[in-house]
Amino acid sequence: MEAFKDRLKDLREEKELTQVELAEGIGTKHSSISRWERGLQEPSLSYIIKLSRFFGVTTDYLLGEEN
């Protein structure tokens, strides 16, 4: 999931969102976003889907399976 943490942070920064704003947008805590971006924890499938919908990208892109 190395690509995931980098893509998540890149997408968030491209939208000029804080971790708190992103967390509010997908219904989680900002500490979860922080752990995901640092690679300390992996999100559940439901949050991967929420993130892909939030950013308008595929889950494959988010997970680093496609460019």
C-alpha positions in Angstrom: 0.0 0.0 0.0 3.0 2.3 -0.4 1.4 3.9 -3.5 -1.8 4.4 -1.6 -0.4 6.7 1.1 1.4 8.8 -1.4 -1.6 9.1 -3.7 -3.9 9.9 -0.8 -1.6 12.8 0.3 -1.1 14.1 -3.2 -4.9 14.1 -3.9 -5.6 15.8 -0.6 -3.0 18.5 -1.2 -4.1 19.0 -4.9 -7.6 19.9 -3.5 -5.9 22.1 -0.8 -7.6 20.2 2.0 -6.5 19.7 5.5 -6.6 16.2 7.0 -9.5 17.5 9.2 -11.5 18.7 6.1 -10.9 15.4 4.3 -11.9 13.4 7.4 -15.1 15.4 7.7 -15.8 14.8 4.0 -15.7 11.0 4.3 -16.9 10.6 7.8 -13.8 9.6 9.8 -11.4 11.2 12.3 -8.4 13.2 11.1 -6.1 10.9 13.1 -7.2 8.1 10.6 -6.2 10.2 7.7 -2.8 10.9 9.3 -2.2 7.2 10.0 -3.1 6.3 6.4 -0.9 9.0 4.9 2.1 7.9 7.0 1.5 4.2 6.1 0.9 3.2 9.8 -2.6 1.8 9.1 -4.6 0.8 6.1 -8.2 1.9 5.6 -11.0 -0.5 5.3 -12.5 -1.2 1.9 -15.5 1.0 2.7 -13.1 4.0 3.2 -11.2 3.2 0.1 -14.4 3.4 -1.8 -15.4 6.6 0.0 -12.1 8.2 -0.8 -12.3 7.2 -4.5 -15.7 8.7 -4.8 -14.7 11.9 -2.9 -11.7 12.5 -5.2 -13.4 11.2 -8.4 -10.7 8.6 -9.0 -10.9 4.8 -9.3 -10.1 2.5 -6.5 -7.4 1.0 -8.7 -5.8 4.4 -9.1 -5.9 5.1 -5.4 -4.3 1.8 -4.6 -1.6 2.3 -7.2 -2.8 -0.3 -9.7 -3.2 2.1 -12.5 -2.0 5.6 -13.5 
